[in-house]
Every structure is written in structure tokens, then in C-alpha cells.
Amino acid sequence: MERVEEMMAFYTALGCRVVEQGRIQAVTFGNNKINFHMPSLWQDEQFTLRGHTAVPGSGDICFVWDGSQEDLLSVLEAANAEVELGPVPRVGGMNGGSTEGTSIYTRDPDNNLIEFIMY
């Protein structure tokens, strides 16, 4: 995670709550949680519980959005998050990966892809 303060401000603007956990900071969004591995953790050779090709600041995250598409677009605009793709039809992970929804994609300050899916 290269720009810690900017990342926390971005996710806070999206409505997430920041949870500090030492060398990991997390944001929660309803029942969803993202763990951000702080730079000091990447220096620890025992830190192996991460994506195999991950580098600091990487990720690909999907949130279930319970509100309307218009509300989501307003929140993204307030967070200065540009829509990269969408709204587009997608099959989501609910019910064993067979539920159709509509997704909108954006990126966070470290360029991680974020998908918001609405069922």
C-alpha cells in the first residue's frame, strides 16, 4: 500500500469504516472487509498469507451494493472515483455464483479495481 492516508480517505468517502490492526489496516463496508497490508508487513519474510502475485497496493474487490444505482453513482462522484466500466450485467457470487446483477467498476488511489454489484 503506497499511499496509506489517501487510501483511507478514499474508502471513508465511500462510506467504509477504518479499523486499525497494527501492521494491517482494514476498512469495513457492511459485512465486507478489506485488509490493507502496511509497508512494514511486506518487509517481513514470514508474511506469506497474500495473493501469489500480489505486490504492495494490489487488489481486486467486489462489494454488494444494497442501494440504488443513482445512490452509488452519487457516492462515487463524492469520492472523486471515476466509473471505469458500467453499469454492466454480471453474474455474481451469491447463490453459488448464479445470481445475475448489475456492476459498476471504479479504481481506488492505488489503482485497485473495485466492483460494486447490485442484485
C-alpha positions, 0 to 999 in steps of 0.5 A: 500500500503506497499511499496509506492516508489517501487510501483511507480517505478514499474508502471513508468517502465511500462510506467504509469504516477504518479499523486499525490492526497494527501492521494491517489496516482494514476498512469495513463496508457492511459485512465486507472487509478489506485488509490493507497490508502496511509497508512494514508487513511486506518487509517481513519474510514470514508474511506469506498469507497474500495473493501469489502475485500480489505486490504492495497496493494490489487488489481486486474487490467486489462489494454488494451494493444494497442501494440504488444505482443513482445512490452509488453513482452519487457516492462515487462522484463524492469520492472523486472515483471515476466509473471505469466500466458500467453499469454492466450485467454480471453474474455474481457470487451469491447463490453459488455464483448464479445470481445475475446483477448489475456492476459498476467498476471504479479504481481506488488511489492505488489503482485497485479495481473495485466492483460494486454489484447490485442484485 
